Amino acid sequence: MGHKRDQYQQWILENENATEAVSIEEREKGAQRKPLFSLLLFAEGVAGKHVKACKMSVERQSYDKWELIEVTKQNATGIWSRIHGEYIMFVWANDLLAENACMEMADKLKEGMTGGRRAYDFVYSDEDTVSRSGKKRSAPFFKPDWSPDLLWCMRYTGQLAAYQSELAKQAVEGMQDKEVSMEEAWQYEFLLRFLELVDNHRIGHVLKILYHKRDTGRTGGRMEEEEQTGGLWEGQKYISRVKEEALKRRGLKGALEAVPDMKQYRVVYECPRQPLVSIIIPSKDNVSMLKQCLSSIRNQTQYKNYEIIVADNGSTAKNREILNTYADLYGIHYHYEKLEFNFSHMCNLGAGKAEGDYLLFLNDDIEITGKDWLERLLGQAMQHHCGAVGAKLLYPHSRLIQHVGIANLKMSPSHYLREQPDDVIYYYGRNRLDYNCLAVTGACLMVDRQKYKEVGGFEESLAVTFNDVDLCFKLYEAGYYNVIRNDVCLYHHESVSRGLDTFDEGKMLRMTAERENLLKRHPGIGKKDPFYSVHLTQDKTDFRLHVDGDLRKVSECMGSLEHPERYEADFALHIDAVVPGTEMFIRGWYYWKNDVWMRCSRAYVVLKDRQGRCIYYETHPQDREDVAKALKLGTAECGFICRIPREGVETGETGYQIGLLLSVPWLGLKKLKWVRA
């Protein structure tokens, strides 16, 4: 899935214009900063005009502590003796550096510097593609922070990266081919060897586009835009060999497996010790779903060393009798204890009864679909750096995604790509490759028992929601990396057991309170997500760009609103102005329930014609300090403006009733209020 070009141009205008012009003071300030960068420039086979453009982009750097070393076939082997810089960067002469590239890299390296030692040994940046003419930019790749499991699938760190020189020289010493090269296989091997010398916490990421890869139409030796939809490097078989050798060096047991529609390779880890896995299933009065779950485990699972524990917090006597027969039929450990529903407590209770070295928390509405699902999750969970391991979940009898990891958005922790078709490859393989993420769902979550105990298990003050997110946050804060295995695909008959929260306002209020509790428990994380860029939208999880726009930006027609009476509700709404003409501008403010609900909601203008047909348009939020002060609100994020294009409304005598639709996407909730005529 790519970005619309006009959207990216808008993003550039909003985010980069202010930093493109660098003042003389900044240049002088930059000149005093260290380190010295050694830029290794590869120009073999590159058109002269492109080499010239690349060199000009280096010469325009706002930071002047760099040396440019051209690499040729003649000097490639002895190049390391010519390097004087503290950090090395590889540059392909087809490409361009952003003017602030070296400055931003230096700033990142300076972060947390103590006792004369820099905080990072390796730093990488975001990047995009520039047209052959060098004038049009497209295909931005806003990368996650350090993601060790994603790196096994692809060299996502890309081209612009700063390598600590002494460690780089150590890394290359172990390579059979010491001749520095731009070939992808060489770059991949060098990176893997280099990172074997570096601690995870000494890897940094600059969240800015600092490198522009030229779109040359070639397929070898580069990460191109087609990687999103299955680009293949010419040297892919050599890259596979490089990964296999890296596994052996690190003492890891695993095999490479092709990701067919990405034309990449992932690592499938072996489970040499065959440890016991405890599958813990909380359940109450949901015997049909539980039976389907248990049956699918027994029929589909080829890994044999597991036990099943069902924790029941209050099923009826009739259902208890049925569950006792299941215990005999499926060989499960059935524990009954009548309690008020608390998912966290039930999970902790099941974990207390478990004997396995690894715990798999599984909803009773999960249906297993593959023979090797358990050992794939287990192999990943056995890696020292891993915390929680999750699976891809689809809605039953469909190809619609329910879960491929959880993003910690500003509005709320939300599932990536929810209700999107899995037949499409999204944003650099987010639903195909193994991605590290801040959280995975407790509907299917495996974790090492010792790590689970280390962080205190599930938080029981989060009785219903966000308890899985909290557990993952704790694992992340303890230094572990949570990961989604997109090669494990299961069906999730979601919310059959406890009902959808969106149908009960009391449940929604409880969910909101638990979200606030989650934020208080993890102030260091807050509303940030190291694995989901701030440059991507914060109100959806489809990897669109975060573009604020301005008053001239046309609002997007979101579609028709059927049966609007379903959503009618009472909240404060005021329209300040409606300006008709070739375009219609609508400006106003609203307030709904409390500040928490305001922060969670999105506003859409609704127009209803005389035939009762309704269409709704996305608004652009505005801070309204005047309203917040007058009404003593805790938030100024209550204003909106909407510009509706001429083709979106009929002209003439036709009138429209105006309304405002408030939506909380992560709850599936909509509320609508009309302006009185």
C-alpha positions in Angstrom: 0.0 0.0 0.0 1.6 3.3 -1.1 0.8 6.9 -0.1 -1.0 9.3 -2.4 1.6 11.6 -3.8 -0.3 14.8 -3.0 -0.5 13.6 0.6 3.2 13.2 0.9 3.8 16.6 -0.7 1.5 18.1 1.9 3.4 16.2 4.6 6.7 17.7 3.3 5.2 21.2 3.4 4.0 20.8 6.9 7.1 19.1 8.4 10.2 20.1 6.4 9.8 23.6 5.1 10.7 25.2 8.4 13.9 23.1 8.7 15.2 23.3 5.1 16.8 26.7 5.5 19.6 26.4 8.0 20.9 29.7 9.5 24.5 30.8 9.6 24.3 30.4 13.4 23.2 26.8 13.1 26.0 26.1 10.6 28.6 27.5 13.0 27.0 25.6 15.9 27.2 22.5 13.7 30.8 23.0 12.8 31.7 22.8 16.5 29.9 19.5 16.9 31.6 16.1 16.7 31.9 13.4 15.5 33.7 13.3 12.2 31.8 11.3 9.7 33.6 9.3 6.9 31.2 9.2 4.0 32.1 6.3 1.7 30.8 7.3 -1.8 30.1 4.5 -4.3 30.0 5.9 -7.9 30.8 2.8 -10.0 28.3 2.6 -12.9 26.5 5.8 -11.9 25.7 8.5 -14.4 28.0 11.5 -14.1 25.1 14.0 -13.5 23.9 11.9 -10.6 27.3 11.7 -9.1 27.6 15.4 -9.3 24.1 15.9 -7.7 25.0 13.5 -4.9 28.3 15.3 -4.2 26.5 18.6 -4.1 24.0 17.2 -1.5 27.1 16.3 0.6 28.7 19.7 0.2 25.5 21.5 1.2 25.5 19.8 4.6 24.8 22.1 7.5 27.3 20.1 9.4 30.9 20.3 8.2 32.7 17.6 10.2 32.9 15.1 7.4 35.2 13.6 4.9 34.2 12.2 1.6 36.0 9.0 0.4 35.3 7.7 -3.0 35.3 3.9 -3.2 36.4 2.3 -6.5 37.1 -1.3 -7.5 40.8 -0.5 -7.2 40.8 0.9 -3.6 37.8 -1.1 -2.1 40.0 -3.6 -0.2 42.3 -1.0 1.4 39.6 1.6 2.1 39.5 0.9 5.8 43.0 2.3 6.4 41.9 5.6 4.9 39.0 6.2 7.3 39.6 8.8 9.9 36.0 9.4 11.1 34.5 8.2 14.3 31.5 7.0 12.3 31.2 5.6 8.8 28.2 6.2 6.5 27.7 4.5 3.1 26.3 6.7 0.3 25.3 5.5 -3.2 26.1 8.2 -5.7 22.8 7.8 -7.4 21.1 9.1 -4.3 20.8 12.4 -2.3 21.4 13.4 1.3 19.0 15.8 2.9 20.8 19.0 3.8 20.4 18.4 7.5 21.4 14.7 7.3 24.8 14.8 9.1 23.5 17.4 11.6 20.6 15.2 12.6 22.8 12.1 12.9 25.3 14.0 15.0 22.5 15.3 17.3 21.2 11.8 17.8 24.7 10.5 18.6 25.2 13.3 21.1 22.0 12.3 23.0 22.7 10.9 26.4 26.4 11.3 26.0 28.1 10.7 29.4 31.8 10.7 30.4 32.9 11.4 26.9 31.2 8.3 25.6 28.4 8.5 23.0 25.1 6.9 23.7 24.9 5.1 20.4 27.1 2.9 18.3 24.7 2.6 15.4 22.1 5.2 14.2 19.7 4.9 11.2 17.2 7.3 9.7 13.9 7.3 7.7 14.1 7.6 3.9 12.1 8.0 0.7 12.5 7.8 -3.1 13.3 10.7 -5.4 12.5 10.7 -9.1 15.1 10.3 -11.8 15.0 14.0 -12.3 15.7 14.6 -8.6 12.6 16.8 -8.2 9.8 14.6 -7.0 9.8 12.7 -3.8 7.6 9.7 -3.0 7.3 6.4 -1.1 8.4 7.6 2.4 9.4 4.8 4.8 8.8 6.0 8.3 10.5 3.2 10.2 10.0 1.7 13.7 12.7 2.1 16.3 15.1 -0.8 16.7 13.3 -4.0 15.7 15.6 -7.0 15.9 13.0 -9.5 14.6 12.1 -7.3 11.6 15.8 -7.2 10.7 15.8 -10.9 10.2 13.2 -10.4 7.5 14.6 -7.4 5.7 17.4 -4.8 6.1 14.8 -2.2 7.1 17.4 0.2 8.5 18.1 1.1 4.9 21.0 3.0 3.5 21.7 6.0 5.7 23.2 4.7 8.9 26.2 5.7 11.1 28.4 2.9 12.1 31.0 3.4 14.9 34.3 3.0 13.0 36.3 0.8 15.3 33.4 -1.7 15.6 32.9 -1.5 11.8 36.5 -2.5 11.3 36.1 -5.4 13.7 33.0 -6.5 11.9 34.6 -6.5 8.4 37.5 -8.6 9.7 35.3 -11.6 10.1 33.9 -11.3 6.6 35.3 -13.6 3.8 34.9 -10.7 1.3 36.5 -7.7 3.1 36.2 -5.6 0.0 33.5 -3.0 0.8 30.6 -3.1 -1.6 27.2 -1.7 -2.2 25.8 -5.1 -3.1 22.8 -5.9 -0.8 24.2 -9.2 0.4 27.5 -7.6 1.5 25.6 -4.8 3.2 23.3 -7.2 5.0 26.2 -9.4 6.2 28.2 -6.4 7.4 25.2 -5.1 9.3 24.5 -8.4 11.0 28.1 -8.8 12.0 28.3 -5.3 13.2 25.2 -5.6 15.3 26.6 -8.7 17.0 29.1 -6.3 18.6 26.5 -3.8 19.7 24.0 -3.8 22.6 20.3 -3.2 21.7 20.2 -0.1 23.8 23.0 1.5 21.9 21.1 1.6 18.6 19.3 4.9 17.7 16.8 6.0 15.2 16.4 9.5 13.7 12.7 10.0 12.9 13.3 12.2 9.9 13.7 11.7 6.2 17.4 12.2 5.7 18.1 10.0 2.6 16.5 10.1 -0.9 17.0 6.9 -2.9 16.9 7.7 -6.6 14.2 5.8 -8.6 16.4 4.2 -11.3 14.2 1.2 -12.1 16.9 -1.3 -11.1 16.1 -4.2 -8.8 19.5 -5.3 -7.4 21.3 -4.1 -4.4 18.7 -1.8 -3.0 15.5 -1.5 -0.9 13.1 -0.1 -3.5 9.5 0.9 -3.2 8.4 -2.4 -4.8 9.5 -4.0 -1.5 6.0 -3.1 -0.3 4.5 -5.4 -2.8 7.1 -8.1 -3.3 10.3 -6.6 -4.6 13.1 -9.1 -5.2 16.8 -8.4 -4.9 19.0 -10.2 -7.5 21.3 -11.4 -4.7 18.4 -12.8 -2.6 19.9 -16.3 -2.5 23.2 -14.9 -1.1 21.3 -12.9 1.5 19.7 -16.2 2.6 23.1 -17.7 3.0 24.2 -14.6 5.0 21.3 -15.0 7.4 22.0 -18.8 7.8 25.6 -18.0 8.7 24.5 -15.4 11.2 22.2 -17.8 12.9 25.1 -20.3 13.3 27.5 -17.6 14.6 24.9 -16.6 17.2 24.2 -20.2 18.2 20.5 -20.0 17.2 18.6 -23.0 15.9 16.3 -22.0 13.1 15.6 -22.3 9.4 14.9 -19.7 6.7 11.5 -19.7 5.1 10.4 -17.8 2.1 7.6 -15.2 2.5 6.3 -15.8 -1.1 4.3 -12.6 -1.8 7.1 -10.5 -0.2 10.0 -12.4 -1.8 11.8 -12.2 1.5 12.9 -14.8 4.1 11.9 -15.1 7.7 13.5 -17.2 10.5 11.5 -20.0 11.9 13.1 -21.0 15.2 13.4 -24.6 16.3 12.4 -25.8 19.8 15.3 -28.0 20.7 14.4 -28.7 24.3 10.7 -29.3 23.5 9.6 -27.5 26.7 6.1 -27.9 28.2 3.7 -25.2 27.1 0.7 -24.3 29.3 -2.2 -23.2 27.3 -4.4 -21.1 29.6 -8.0 -20.4 28.5 -10.3 -18.2 30.7 -13.9 -19.2 30.0 -17.4 -18.9 31.4 -20.7 -20.2 30.1 -19.3 -20.4 26.5 -19.3 -24.1 26.1 -19.9 -24.3 22.3 -17.0 -21.9 21.5 -14.8 -23.5 24.0 -15.5 -26.9 22.5 -14.5 -25.6 19.1 -11.3 -24.1 20.5 -10.3 -27.3 22.3 -11.2 -29.5 19.4 -9.2 -27.3 17.0 -6.2 -27.5 19.3 -6.3 -31.2 19.6 -6.9 -31.8 15.8 -4.5 -29.2 14.5 -1.5 -29.1 16.8 1.5 -31.2 15.9 3.6 -30.1 18.9 2.9 -32.6 21.6 4.3 -31.3 24.9 1.5 -29.0 26.1 -1.2 -28.9 28.7 -4.5 -27.1 28.7 -5.9 -25.2 31.7 -9.4 -23.8 31.6 -10.1 -21.2 34.3 -13.8 -20.8 34.9 -15.1 -17.9 37.0 -18.7 -18.9 37.4 -20.4 -21.1 34.8 -23.9 -22.5 35.5 -24.2 -26.0 37.0 -25.3 -27.4 33.7 -22.3 -25.9 31.8 -20.0 -27.0 34.6 -21.2 -30.6 34.0 -20.5 -30.2 30.3 -17.0 -28.8 31.0 -16.2 -31.6 33.3 -16.9 -34.0 30.4 -14.6 -31.8 28.2 -11.9 -32.3 30.9 -12.1 -36.0 30.4 -12.5 -35.8 26.6 -9.7 -33.4 25.9 -7.5 -34.1 28.9 -7.7 -30.5 30.2 -7.2 -29.2 33.7 -10.5 -27.6 34.6 -10.4 -25.1 37.5 -13.7 -23.6 38.7 -14.0 -20.6 41.1 -17.0 -18.4 41.2 -15.8 -14.8 41.0 -16.7 -11.5 39.5 -15.4 -11.3 36.0 -11.7 -10.2 36.0 -9.8 -11.4 33.0 -6.4 -10.5 34.6 -7.2 -12.5 37.7 -8.4 -15.5 35.6 -5.1 -15.5 33.6 -3.0 -15.2 36.8 -5.1 -18.0 38.4 -4.4 -20.2 35.3 -0.7 -19.3 35.4 -0.6 -20.3 39.0 -1.9 -23.8 38.2 0.4 -24.2 35.2 3.5 -26.3 35.1 4.9 -25.2 31.8 8.0 -23.2 31.2 6.1 -21.2 28.6 2.6 -19.7 29.0 0.1 -19.3 26.2 -2.9 -17.2 27.0 -5.7 -18.1 24.6 -9.3 -16.8 24.3 -12.0 -19.5 24.2 -13.2 -18.0 20.9 -9.9 -18.8 19.1 -10.0 -21.4 16.4 -6.7 -23.0 15.4 -6.0 -23.4 11.6 -2.4 -24.6 11.2 -0.5 -27.7 12.3 2.8 -25.9 13.3 1.3 -22.8 15.0 2.4 -23.7 18.5 6.1 -24.4 17.8 6.4 -21.2 15.7 5.1 -19.2 18.6 7.2 -21.2 21.1 10.4 -20.9 19.0 10.1 -17.2 19.0 9.2 -17.0 22.7 12.4 -19.0 23.5 14.6 -16.2 22.2 16.3 -14.3 25.0 15.4 -10.9 23.7 11.7 -11.7 23.2 8.8 -10.7 25.5 5.3 -11.4 24.4 4.7 -13.2 21.1 1.4 -12.8 19.2 -0.3 -14.2 16.2 -2.2 -12.9 13.2 -5.9 -13.2 13.9 -8.6 -13.1 11.2 -12.3 -12.7 11.6 -13.9 -16.2 11.1 -14.5 -17.4 7.6 -13.0 -14.3 6.0 -9.7 -12.7 5.0 -10.4 -9.6 7.2 -7.7 -8.8 9.7 -8.6 -8.6 13.4 -5.1 -8.4 14.8 -1.5 -8.0 13.6 -0.2 -6.2 16.6 -1.3 -3.2 18.6 -0.2 0.4 18.1 -0.2 2.8 21.1 -2.0 5.7 19.3 -2.7 9.0 21.0 -6.4 8.3 21.0 -6.0 4.7 22.4 -4.1 1.5 21.9 -5.6 0.1 18.7 -5.2 -2.9 16.5 -3.1 -2.4 13.4 -5.1 -2.8 10.1 -8.3 -3.9 11.8 -11.0 -5.0 9.4 -8.7 -4.5 6.4 -8.4 -7.4 3.9 -5.4 -9.5 4.4 -5.0 -10.2 0.7 -3.3 -6.7 0.4 0.3 -6.2 1.5 0.4 -3.1 3.8 3.2 -0.7 4.4 6.4 -2.7 4.0 4.9 -6.0 4.9 3.2 -5.1 8.2 0.8 -8.0 7.8 3.4 -10.4 6.3 6.8 -10.1 8.0 7.7 -10.5 11.7 7.4 -7.1 13.2 8.3 -5.9 16.7 5.5 -4.0 18.3 4.7 -2.4 21.6 1.8 -4.8 22.3 0.0 -7.9 21.1 -3.5 -9.0 22.1 -4.1 -11.3 25.0 -6.4 -13.3 22.8 -3.3 -15.3 21.8 -0.2 -14.3 23.7 2.8 -16.5 24.5 5.5 -15.6 27.0 8.3 -17.2 28.9 7.1 -18.0 32.4 10.1 -16.4 34.1 9.6 -13.2 32.2 5.9 -13.2 33.0 6.8 -13.6 36.7 9.5 -11.0 36.5 7.1 -8.3 35.5 4.3 -9.4 37.9 1.9 -11.0 35.4 -1.4 -9.4 34.5 -2.5 -6.3 36.4 -5.7 -7.1 38.2 -6.9 -3.5 38.5 -7.4 -3.7 34.8 -10.2 -6.2 35.0 -11.5 -6.3 31.4 -9.5 -4.2 29.0 -5.9 -3.1 28.3 -4.6 -5.8 30.7 -2.8 -7.4 27.8 -1.4 -4.1 26.7 -0.2 -3.4 30.2 1.6 -6.7 30.4 3.3 -6.0 27.1 4.2 -2.5 28.2 5.8 -4.0 31.3 7.8 -6.5 29.2 9.0 -3.7 27.0 10.0 -1.5 30.0 12.0 -4.5 31.3 14.0 -4.5 28.1 12.2 -7.3 26.1 10.9 -7.0 22.5 7.3 -8.0 21.8 6.7 -9.5 18.3 3.9 -10.4 16.0 4.4 -13.6 14.0 2.4 -13.0 10.9 3.1 -16.6 9.8 0.8 -17.9 12.6 -2.7 -17.2 11.4 -5.7 -18.1 13.5 -9.5 -17.3 13.5 -10.9 -15.1 16.3 -14.6 -15.2 16.9 -14.2 -11.9 18.7 -16.4 -10.8 21.6 -18.7 -13.8 21.4 -17.9 -14.6 25.1 -18.5 -11.2 26.7 -20.3 -9.1 24.1 -19.2 -6.0 22.3 -18.4 -3.1 24.6 -19.9 -0.6 22.0 -23.4 -1.7 22.8 -23.3 -0.7 26.5 -22.4 2.8 27.6 -21.5 1.5 31.1 -18.9 -0.8 29.6 -17.6 2.0 27.5 -17.1 4.2 30.5 -15.3 1.4 32.2 -13.1 0.9 29.2 -12.3 4.6 29.2 -11.4 4.5 32.9 -9.1 1.5 32.4 -7.4 3.4 29.6 -6.7 6.2 31.9 -5.4 3.7 34.5 -3.1 2.3 31.8 -1.6 5.7 31.0 -1.0 6.4 34.7 0.8 3.1 35.1 3.2 3.8 32.3 4.0 7.5 32.2 7.3 6.8 30.5 5.4 5.4 27.5 2.3 7.6 27.7 0.8 8.0 24.2 4.0 7.2 22.4 4.9 4.1 20.4 8.5 3.4 19.4 7.3 1.0 16.7 4.8 3.3 15.1 6.1 6.5 13.7 4.8 9.9 14.9 4.6 10.8 11.2 1.8 8.3 10.6 -1.8 9.1 11.4 -2.8 8.8 15.1 -6.5 8.2 14.5 -6.3 5.2 12.2 -4.0 2.2 12.0 -3.8 1.9 8.2 -0.4 3.6 8.0 -1.6 6.8 6.3 0.6 9.8 6.7 -0.2 12.3 9.6 -1.2 15.4 7.7 -2.9 18.2 9.5 -3.7 20.3 6.5 -4.8 23.9 6.6 -8.0 25.9 6.0 -7.6 25.4 2.2 -7.5 21.6 2.4 -10.6 20.0 1.1 -12.3 17.6 3.6 -12.6 14.0 2.5 -16.1 12.7 1.9 -16.2 9.6 4.2 -19.4 8.2 2.6 -23.1 8.0 3.2 -24.6 7.6 6.7 -27.4 5.1 6.8 -30.1 5.2 9.5 -28.7 8.3 11.2 -31.4 8.0 13.9 -29.4 5.1 15.4 -26.7 7.5 16.5 -28.7 10.5 17.7 -27.4 11.7 21.1 -27.2 14.9 23.1 -23.9 16.8 23.4 -22.9 20.5 23.2 -22.6 21.7 19.6 -22.3 25.2 18.2 -21.8 26.3 14.6 -19.9 29.6 14.4 -20.2 30.1 10.7 -21.5 28.5 7.5 -20.0 30.2 4.4 -21.6 29.1 1.2 -20.3 29.6 -2.3 -18.3 27.6 -4.8 -17.1 25.8 -1.7 -18.8 25.5 1.7 -16.9 26.3 4.9 -18.4 25.2 8.3 -16.7 26.2 11.5 -17.7 25.5 15.1 -17.0 23.6 18.4 -18.4 20.8 20.5 -18.1 19.2 23.9 -19.0 15.7 24.8 -19.2 14.1 28.3 -15.7 14.9 29.6 -12.1 15.7 28.5 -11.3 12.0 28.2 -14.1 11.4 25.7 -13.0 14.5 23.8 -9.5 13.2 23.4 -10.8 9.9 22.1 -13.3 11.2 19.6 -13.1 12.4 16.0 -15.6 14.9 14.5 -17.4 14.7 11.1 -19.8 17.2 9.6 -23.0 15.5 8.4 -25.2 17.1 5.7 -28.8 15.8 5.3 -30.7 16.8 2.1 -34.5 17.1 1.8 -34.9 13.5 0.9 -33.2 12.4 4.1 -30.0 11.3 2.5 -26.9 11.9 4.7 -23.3 12.2 3.8 -20.5 13.0 6.2 -17.1 14.8 5.8 -14.0 14.7 7.8 -13.2 17.8 9.8 -9.9 19.4 10.7 -9.5 19.9 14.5 -8.7 23.3 15.9 -7.8 24.4 19.4 -10.4 26.8 20.8 -8.9 28.4 23.9 -11.8 30.9 24.0 -14.4 28.1 24.4 -12.2 26.2 26.9 -11.9 29.3 29.0 -15.5 30.3 28.8 -16.8 26.8 29.7 -14.0 25.9 32.0 -13.1 22.8 30.0 -10.0 20.8 30.6 -9.1 20.7 26.9 -9.0 23.2 24.1 -9.2 20.5 21.5 -12.9 21.1 20.8 -12.9 23.2 17.6 -13.3 22.1 14.1 -13.4 23.4 10.5 -14.7 21.7 7.4 -14.3 22.8 3.8 -16.6 20.9 1.5 -15.8 21.0 -2.2 -18.4 22.3 -4.7 -18.9 18.9 -6.3 -19.8 17.5 -2.8 -23.0 19.7 -2.4 -25.8 20.7 -4.7 -26.2 24.4 -5.4 -29.4 26.4 -5.9 -32.5 26.1 -3.7 -31.6 22.8 -2.1 -31.0 23.2 1.6 -29.2 20.9 4.0 -29.6 20.2 7.7 -26.2 20.3 9.4 -25.1 17.8 12.1 -22.0 16.7 13.8 -21.0 13.0 14.0 -18.6 12.0 16.8 -16.8 8.8 16.4 -14.5 6.8 18.7 -12.9 4.4 16.3 -11.4 2.0 18.8 -14.8 1.5 20.3 -16.8 1.5 17.1 -19.0 4.2 18.6 -20.8 6.9 16.8 -22.9 9.8 18.2 -24.8 12.4 16.1 -26.4 15.7 16.9 -28.3 18.0 14.5 -28.2 21.8 14.6 -31.6 23.2 15.2 -33.2 24.8 12.1 
